[in-house]
Structure formats: C-alpha cells, structure tokens
Amino acid sequence: MARKLLVIALIAGVLVGGMFGATDAQKGPIKVGFLAPMTGGGAQIGKDMTNGFQMWLDENGGKIAGRQVEVIIEDTQGQPQVALTKFRKLVENDKIHVATGILFAHIGYALAPKADEYKIPLIYPVAAADDLTQRKPSKWVFRTGWSSSQPSHPFGEYAAKTLKYKRIATIGIDYAFGWEVIGGFQKTFEENGGQIVQKLWAPLNTSDFAPYLSQLRRDVDAVFSMMVTISSLRFPKQYQDAGIKIPLIGAGTSFDEFVLPSLGDEALGGTSALIYSAALDNPVNKKFVVEYRKKFGKVPSYYSETCYTTARWINEAAKGIGGDVEDREKFLAALRKVELPDTPRGPVKLDTYGNPIQNVYIRKVEKKDGELWNTVIHTYPAVSQFWKYKPDEFLKQPVYDRNFPPCKHC
C-alpha cells in the first residue's frame, strides 16, 4: 500500500509540474523594455546602463523568477519626443511587462503620465527629477535610483559644517536636473550659514566653458559644478587650464566613474556626493567591481550599479508573485514592496512616495595604483529624499528650479 501511494504521489507531482511548465511556456518570456540614449551625447552612459542590467541577467542565467527574459533596448537619442515614440512602440507592439532605463530628468517627466495611461510599471534607475516622487507622483512609476536633490541636501550641510566654506559660486547645466541638484545644495548650505554668491547656467551638452569661466567669481571658497554627459568630460580640464585655483566640488555626476577614466590630474581633489562609489568597501560591491571589470574592461559607474540593482529588484518582485507579471496590478504592488539590504551601494528600500531611502556618500577623487577613484570620506546613512524635513512641510515649497531658491547673495 505504501509503495502504491508513493507511485501515485510521484505521478501526481509529474503531472502538476508538467502543467506549470506548460503554463510558463505558453506565457513566454518576461519582456523588459529598456529606454536609454544609445547615440548622441549620452551614448556612453546608455551603454553603462544596459551593461549593468545585462550583467545581472547573465549572472542569473538570463532568467527572472525562473522565466526567460527578453530585453528590448530602444534608443531615446536623449530626446523626449523620441522617448515617447519608443515607449509607445514597446507597449503596443512589443507587449512589454515592465519598462526601465531612462536618462535625463526632462525625459522622466515626459514619460511618467504615459506609464499611468498604459498601466505599465516604469522603473527609473537613473532619471532623478525630484517631482516624480514628490509633487507629481505617478501610480505606475517609482525609482530605484535617487532624486536629484537627495545627495545635495547632506552635501550642503557638509560643505558648510565640515569643509567650513562660507561663499560658493555654482555653475550647472541648464535643465531640471541641474536646477534641482544645485537647489538642494543651496538650501542646506545657506541654512547652515553659507552663501551662494553666483549661479551660472550652461546649455545641455556644452563642451566649451570659456565664456562661463571668464565670468566666474574668484572671491569664493569653492566652486560647485553640476555636469553631465560630455560636459563632465570637458569641464575639469578647462577649469584647470583657465588657471583657477579655487577648490572644485560638485554633483556626483560631475566626477562619476563613467568619466574618471577619461580625466587626468585635473580631477584630483574633486569632492562630490552620490549614492554610490566604486571604491565602497563592502563584500557585495568588491565582487561587483571585479566582475564588471572582467566583463567590460572598466570600473562600474553609478549608472551601471543602479541598473544592475534594478534587474535584481524586478526579479525579487516577480519571485514574490510566482512570476505572474501579466497581472500588472499585483506586479506593481510587489515591485513597491521590495527591500534590498545588500546591494553594491548598500541597503535600499522605498519610502511611501516611491523613492529609495539609502546611504549618501561624500567622495573625493584620489589616485590609487595609477587610477582615479572616488574615495569615500563620509557616509550619511539612510537618507530620505526629504532629508531632515517633514515631507508635508517640505512639499509646500516649490520644486527647485532656475530661480528657487532665489540667489539672495548674488
């Protein structure tokens, strides 16, 4: 009797397994739409982003929650209208289950309403526009990266209280991300006794900064730069060549690992704040850096890390619902519940607005074994996008923009 029961149980198990296998096969692969600039000024960043995402998949057999994954990469060319067209194609033609990628704040703002219209989860590992998770939240959008002003809030305090700077001039790229990064820094720097005495703005993808450097005030303790894409490559050298001896600090993107291999001694001493550094001394990051370097021949940038972590994030959510990503509401709810205690950048979890609470690192560019690295000199643990402010009070102020906070000391 016992042997008969065992045989029956085994047959039942095979039949059930076969049924689930057939169901998975009928469903086909999990389709991920990946939007990134693969041409134009942001092409190298786009490559870092796709490399990070693909690396996690390669390490895990190309599967999420046990199902094969099809990643469909679309080139946004760094243009909102192109991104909107490609997003529509991914949803209507390719029938994706989730979309991710996205560089540039203005593209993030453009796509968010469409995600709500299409009812497709849209994950931002890079696009940092503050209001995407503040005054203009979207049900179907959340972030695995950061909000523009999130690292700037602690950095403004650090510049005033630790670096003892009193007067700072800023120069930044003239669009939403630049306004928000500099705005967050200005708010906390001035609340801690400092003064922003000049604000200069250059168009996106500026490569010649001579007209701006000639205007830059020399009676300041430091210059805060907010650079992205090709501007990050050009600005430090031109700053040095202009003979300016004032300490250069700035946004994390001004000195990110994506740009450091292309810079020389002009970057030494550059101090910035961001959610990641390739020099972080934890076991997960050490392994990540070694493996990434083996695979791509370079140190990972923050763009690589956030997209690598996003792939894992999607997997954790899909596993939690048995791989049933076709149930969009259930999948979205699972995505918002994920907490990762051990990513390369450290522990990450979402606040109620859909933005990560995570460490912010103050980094200084130093040379080690002939290479430039962002050495971590201070860690602010578990930083919210609202810093030390109460969310409801913080949200009463306008989003940081070109003229807010006003430059009272200019």
C-alpha positions in Angstrom: 0.0 0.0 0.0 2.8 2.4 0.9 4.6 1.7 -2.4 1.3 2.3 -4.3 0.8 5.7 -2.5 4.4 6.7 -3.3 3.9 5.9 -7.0 0.6 7.8 -7.1 2.3 10.8 -5.4 5.2 10.8 -7.9 2.8 10.6 -10.9 0.7 13.5 -9.5 3.9 15.5 -9.0 5.0 14.9 -12.6 1.5 15.9 -13.9 1.4 19.1 -11.8 5.0 20.0 -12.7 4.1 19.4 -16.4 1.1 21.6 -16.1 3.1 24.5 -14.6 5.8 24.0 -17.2 3.2 24.2 -20.0 1.7 27.3 -18.4 5.1 29.1 -18.3 5.9 28.1 -21.8 2.5 29.4 -23.0 3.2 32.7 -21.2 6.5 33.1 -23.0 9.4 35.3 -21.8 9.2 38.3 -19.4 9.6 41.3 -21.7 11.6 44.3 -20.4 11.6 47.5 -22.4 14.9 49.3 -21.8 14.9 53.0 -22.9 18.4 54.7 -23.0 20.4 57.1 -25.1 22.5 54.7 -27.3 23.6 57.5 -29.7 24.4 61.2 -29.1 26.0 62.9 -26.1 24.7 60.3 -23.6 25.7 57.2 -25.5 28.4 56.1 -23.1 26.0 56.5 -20.2 23.4 54.5 -22.1 26.0 51.7 -22.6 26.9 51.7 -18.9 23.2 51.4 -18.1 22.5 48.5 -20.4 25.7 46.8 -19.3 24.7 46.9 -15.7 21.3 45.4 -16.3 22.5 42.7 -18.7 25.3 41.7 -16.3 22.8 40.8 -13.6 20.8 38.7 -16.1 24.0 37.0 -17.3 24.9 36.1 -13.8 21.4 34.6 -13.3 21.0 32.5 -16.5 19.1 35.2 -18.3 16.0 34.5 -16.1 13.8 36.4 -13.8 11.7 34.4 -11.3 12.6 31.3 -13.3 11.3 32.7 -16.6 13.4 33.6 -19.6 13.8 37.3 -20.1 13.7 39.3 -23.4 15.3 42.8 -23.1 14.2 45.1 -25.9 16.6 48.1 -26.0 15.3 51.3 -27.6 17.5 54.4 -28.3 15.9 57.6 -26.9 18.7 59.7 -28.5 18.3 61.9 -25.4 15.1 63.4 -26.8 11.7 63.4 -25.0 9.7 63.0 -28.2 11.8 60.1 -29.4 11.5 58.5 -26.0 7.7 58.9 -26.1 7.5 57.2 -29.5 9.8 54.4 -28.4 7.8 53.8 -25.2 4.6 53.6 -27.2 6.2 51.0 -29.5 7.4 48.9 -26.6 3.9 48.9 -25.0 1.7 48.5 -28.1 3.9 46.4 -30.4 6.3 44.5 -28.2 3.8 44.0 -25.3 6.4 44.5 -22.6 5.6 43.7 -18.9 7.9 46.4 -17.4 9.9 49.4 -18.7 13.1 50.8 -17.2 16.3 52.7 -18.2 15.7 56.5 -18.9 18.4 59.2 -18.7 17.6 62.9 -18.2 15.1 64.5 -15.9 13.0 66.1 -18.6 12.5 62.7 -20.3 11.5 61.2 -17.0 8.9 63.9 -16.6 7.6 63.4 -20.1 7.2 59.6 -19.8 5.5 59.4 -16.4 2.0 60.3 -17.5 2.2 57.7 -20.3 3.1 55.0 -17.8 -0.2 55.8 -16.0 -2.1 55.8 -19.2 -0.6 52.5 -20.4 -0.8 50.9 -16.9 2.8 49.6 -17.3 5.3 49.6 -14.4 8.0 52.1 -15.2 11.2 52.0 -13.1 13.7 54.9 -13.0 17.2 53.7 -12.0 18.7 57.0 -13.3 16.2 59.7 -14.1 16.3 61.7 -10.9 13.7 64.5 -11.4 12.5 65.4 -7.8 8.8 65.8 -8.5 8.4 62.3 -10.0 8.3 61.1 -6.4 7.2 64.4 -4.7 4.5 66.8 -6.0 3.7 64.9 -9.2 3.8 61.2 -8.3 2.5 58.6 -10.7 0.9 55.4 -9.6 2.9 53.3 -12.2 6.3 55.0 -11.7 8.8 54.6 -8.9 12.6 54.9 -8.6 15.4 52.5 -7.8 18.0 55.3 -8.2 17.7 58.7 -6.4 16.0 62.1 -6.5 18.1 65.0 -7.9 18.4 66.9 -4.6 18.7 63.8 -2.3 22.6 63.8 -2.2 22.7 67.6 -2.3 21.0 68.1 1.0 23.6 66.4 3.1 26.4 67.8 0.9 25.3 71.4 1.5 25.4 70.8 5.3 28.8 69.0 4.9 30.3 71.9 2.9 29.3 74.4 5.5 30.0 72.5 8.7 32.9 70.2 7.8 34.6 71.9 4.9 33.9 75.3 6.5 33.1 77.0 3.2 31.4 80.4 3.6 30.9 81.6 0.0 30.4 79.4 -3.1 29.7 80.1 -6.8 27.8 77.5 -8.8 27.9 76.5 -12.5 25.5 74.0 -13.8 23.7 72.5 -16.8 20.5 74.5 -17.5 17.7 71.9 -17.2 15.6 70.4 -14.4 18.3 68.0 -13.1 20.8 70.8 -12.8 18.3 73.2 -11.1 17.3 70.5 -8.6 20.9 69.4 -7.7 22.1 72.9 -7.2 18.8 74.0 -5.5 19.1 71.2 -2.8 22.7 72.1 -2.2 21.9 75.8 -1.9 19.1 75.2 0.6 21.1 73.3 3.2 24.3 75.2 2.6 22.6 78.5 3.3 20.6 77.1 6.2 24.0 76.2 7.8 25.4 79.7 7.4 26.9 79.6 3.9 26.2 81.9 1.0 25.7 81.1 -2.7 27.1 84.3 -4.4 26.8 83.4 -8.1 24.8 81.0 -10.3 25.9 80.4 -13.9 23.9 78.1 -16.3 25.2 76.4 -19.5 23.1 74.5 -22.0 22.9 70.7 -22.1 25.9 69.1 -23.8 28.0 72.3 -23.6 31.6 71.5 -24.4 33.2 75.0 -24.4 33.1 76.6 -21.0 35.4 79.6 -21.7 32.5 82.2 -21.7 31.4 80.9 -18.3 34.8 80.5 -16.7 35.6 84.1 -17.6 32.6 85.3 -15.6 33.3 83.1 -12.6 33.9 85.0 -9.4 37.3 84.5 -7.9 36.4 85.7 -4.3 34.8 82.4 -3.2 35.9 79.5 -1.1 34.8 76.9 -3.7 33.1 76.4 -7.0 30.2 73.9 -7.2 29.8 72.3 -10.7 26.9 70.3 -11.9 27.9 68.5 -15.1 26.5 65.6 -17.1 27.4 63.7 -20.3 30.0 65.4 -22.5 30.2 68.4 -20.1 31.6 66.2 -17.4 34.5 65.2 -19.7 35.3 68.8 -20.7 34.8 71.0 -17.6 37.6 69.9 -15.2 40.4 70.3 -17.8 39.1 73.7 -18.9 38.7 74.8 -15.3 42.4 73.9 -14.7 43.6 75.5 -18.0 41.8 78.7 -17.0 44.3 78.9 -14.1 41.6 78.8 -11.5 43.0 77.6 -8.1 39.7 77.6 -6.2 38.6 74.1 -4.8 36.2 72.4 -7.2 33.3 70.5 -5.7 30.1 69.3 -7.3 27.4 66.9 -8.2 28.1 63.2 -8.2 27.7 63.1 -12.0 30.5 65.7 -12.3 33.0 63.1 -11.0 31.3 59.8 -11.6 33.2 56.7 -12.6 31.8 56.9 -16.1 34.0 60.0 -16.6 37.0 59.4 -14.3 39.0 57.1 -16.8 38.9 60.0 -19.3 40.2 62.6 -16.8 43.7 63.3 -15.5 45.1 65.1 -12.5 42.7 68.0 -13.1 40.1 65.9 -11.3 42.2 65.2 -8.2 40.6 66.5 -5.1 37.2 66.9 -6.7 34.7 66.4 -3.9 31.1 65.3 -4.6 28.1 63.5 -3.1 26.3 60.5 -4.5 24.5 57.2 -3.6 27.4 55.1 -5.0 31.2 54.9 -5.3 33.1 52.0 -6.9 35.5 52.3 -4.0 32.9 51.3 -1.4 34.4 48.7 0.9 31.7 46.1 1.3 31.8 42.5 0.0 28.9 42.9 -2.5 30.5 45.9 -4.1 34.0 44.4 -4.2 32.7 41.4 -6.1 30.6 43.6 -8.4 33.5 45.8 -9.3 35.8 42.8 -10.0 33.2 41.0 -12.2 32.2 44.2 -14.0 35.8 45.0 -14.8 36.4 41.5 -16.1 33.3 41.7 -18.3 33.6 45.3 -19.6 37.2 46.3 -19.0 36.4 49.3 -16.8 35.2 50.2 -13.3 31.4 50.4 -13.0 29.7 53.8 -12.8 26.7 54.6 -10.7 24.7 54.2 -13.9 25.8 50.6 -14.1 25.2 49.9 -10.4 21.6 51.3 -10.4 20.7 49.3 -13.5 22.3 46.1 -12.1 20.3 46.6 -8.9 17.2 47.2 -10.9 17.4 43.9 -12.6 17.6 42.2 -9.2 14.7 44.4 -8.0 12.5 43.2 -10.8 13.5 39.6 -10.0 12.6 39.9 -6.3 9.2 41.3 -7.1 8.4 38.7 -9.8 9.5 35.9 -7.5 7.2 37.2 -4.8 4.2 36.7 -7.1 5.3 33.4 -8.6 6.4 35.0 -11.8 2.9 36.2 -12.7 4.0 39.6 -14.2 1.0 39.5 -16.5 -1.1 40.6 -13.5 0.1 44.2 -13.7 -1.6 45.5 -10.5 -0.2 42.6 -8.5 3.3 43.1 -10.1 3.3 46.8 -9.4 2.4 46.2 -5.7 5.2 43.6 -5.4 7.7 46.0 -7.0 6.9 48.7 -4.5 7.4 46.3 -1.6 11.0 45.2 -2.4 13.7 45.9 0.1 17.4 45.0 -0.7 19.7 45.0 2.3 22.9 44.2 0.4 23.3 45.9 -3.0 26.7 47.2 -4.1 25.7 50.7 -2.9 24.3 49.4 0.4 20.8 48.9 1.8 17.9 50.2 -0.3 14.1 50.4 0.4 11.4 52.7 -0.9 9.6 55.4 1.0 5.8 55.8 0.7 6.4 58.2 -2.3 8.3 55.6 -4.3 11.9 56.9 -3.8 14.7 55.0 -2.2 15.9 55.6 1.3 19.7 54.9 1.1 23.2 55.9 2.0 24.7 59.1 0.6 28.5 59.1 0.3 30.8 62.2 0.3 33.5 61.2 -2.1 36.9 62.7 -3.0 38.8 61.9 -6.2 42.2 60.3 -5.4 44.7 58.3 -7.4 45.3 54.7 -6.4 47.7 52.4 -8.5 47.6 55.0 -11.3 43.8 55.1 -11.5 41.3 57.8 -10.3 38.9 56.6 -7.7 36.1 58.3 -5.7 37.4 57.6 -2.1 34.5 57.7 0.4 35.4 60.2 3.1 32.0 60.3 4.9 28.7 58.3 4.9 25.3 59.6 5.7 23.2 56.5 6.4 19.5 56.0 5.3 19.0 59.4 3.7 15.4 60.2 2.6 14.6 62.5 -0.4 13.2 64.8 2.3 16.5 64.9 4.3 15.7 66.1 7.8 12.5 67.9 6.8 8.9 66.7 7.4 7.6 65.6 4.0 4.3 67.6 4.2 6.3 70.8 5.2 8.9 70.2 2.5 6.3 69.7 -0.2 4.8 73.1 0.5 7.9 74.8 -1.1 8.2 74.9 -4.9 10.2 72.3 -6.7 13.8 73.5 -7.0 14.2 75.4 -10.3 16.4 78.0 -12.0 15.3 80.7 -9.6 14.4 78.8 -6.5 15.9 79.1 -4.0 16.5 82.7 -5.0 20.1 83.9 -5.1 19.8 86.4 -2.3 23.6 86.9 -2.1 24.4 87.1 -5.8 
